[in-house]
Amino acid sequence: MRIEGTRAFAAPRGQVWDALVDPHLLGEFLPGLESLKVKDETHWSAVMRLPLSPISLDLNFELAERSRPDHAVLTAKGKRLGASANVRTNFDLSEAGSGTKMDWFAGVELGGMLGRLAPAMKPVAQRQAEKFLDKLESKLAG
């Protein structure tokens, strides 16, 4: 499934980019985060409970592409107890007046028992992404 959107931030592009690739800051906003372990600036792992589900996944994150302050790709792969997820999130930042415009999309592949739920999960995933960005926007503004 693919989710996507555009968001405006009242913060400079470099500040938005730094926030989007900071695992500790992202950890504050990730829904269902149970634990976070940072290995280095481009690799970290997390245990996350999926929204509307009793299932937790062990996810390995990688900042696969980075071109500060314009572009980054973040991947997450994980599985647990017959469920799996592969996520590839792409964001592009551009200047918009005194702030920043972000165009983003995420490709989400769910496998195992989650694969059967994929059609119903798309609106949930879109809402979770929007909530994440709302929290990021508040953090950047404050």
N, C-alpha and C positions, 0 to 999 in steps of 0.2 A: 504494500500500500504506500501511497505517497501523500504526505501532508506538506503544506507550504503556506507562505504568507509574506507580508511586507510589514515592517514596523519602523516607526520614527522614534529616535531617542534625542532628548535635549542634552546631549553630551558629545564631546569631540570623538571623532572616529577612532583614534588610538585608544582612548579610554574604553570605548565599547568593545573593541577588539580584545584588549587585555582582559576585560571581564568575561568575555565569551570563551576564553581559553584557560581560565584560572580554575583548576579543579576544586580548590577549596571554596571559592565563591559559588561555582556551579553546584557544589554539594549542598549549599544553603537552600537552593531552589529546586533541586531534583525531587519529583514526587516519589514518595515511598522509600526514600533512602534509609537504609538500615546501618550501613557502614561504608567508609571510604578509606582507601589506602593509596597514597601517592607514591609511585615508584620513582619518577623523574618528571621533568616538565612536559613530556609528551606521552607518558603512559601512567595510567592509574586504574584501579579496580574498585568495584563497588558491589554491594549486595542491595538489591532494590526489590521492593514489593510492588507488583504490577497493580495499576489502578483497577478497582472493582474485581479483585482477584485474590485468592489466598496464596498465590504462587509468588515466590521470591526467586530472582535470578542472580547468579554470579556473573557480573559483566566486566569485561576488560575493555577499557577505553584507550584509544590512540588518537593523538592529534596528527592525522595523516598528511595534511597539507597545511602550510601556513605561509602567508605572505602579508605581514603586518604593514599597514592597517586595513588592507582591502579584502582579504579572503582567507578562509580556513575551511578545512574538512575534518570533522570529528567522527570516528567510527566507534561503535560499541558492539561487542559480540559476547554472547553468553548462553549458558544453558543450566538446567537443573531439573532433575526428576521428570524426564520426558517432555520438557518444554525448552524451546530455544528462541533466541532473537538475534537478528543482525540489523543494525541501524547505521545508516550513513547520513550524516547531517552536513549540509553545505551552506555557508553563508557568505554573502558579498556585501561589503559596506561601501557607501559613497557619501560624500558631503551633501548636506541638504540645509542650506541656509547656515545657521549657527549650530546645527545639530548633525545627526547622522541618520541616514536611511539604510535599513537592512533588508535585503531580499534573501529569503531562506527557503530551503526545502529539506525534507528528510524522507529517505526511502526506508521503510520498515518491513522486514521479512520475519514472520512468526512461524515457528515450526512445532512439530509434535502436537500436544494437546492445545497449544495456543493457536496453531494454524487454523483450527476449526472455528476459532473466535475472531479471526482477522476481519471479516466484513463488519462485525459489530464493534470492533475496536477502533476503527478509523475515526469516528466522531469523538471518541474518548481521547484518543491520541492527539487530535487537533486541539481539543479543549485544554489538555495538559500542557501542550506546547505554548498555548496562549497564556495560561496561568504562569508558566515559567517566565515568559517574556514580560508579563505584567510585574512580577517580582523584581526582575532585573531592571526594568525601567524605573521602579521606585527606588531601588538601591542606587542607581546612577544619578537620580535626581536629588537624593538626600545626602 
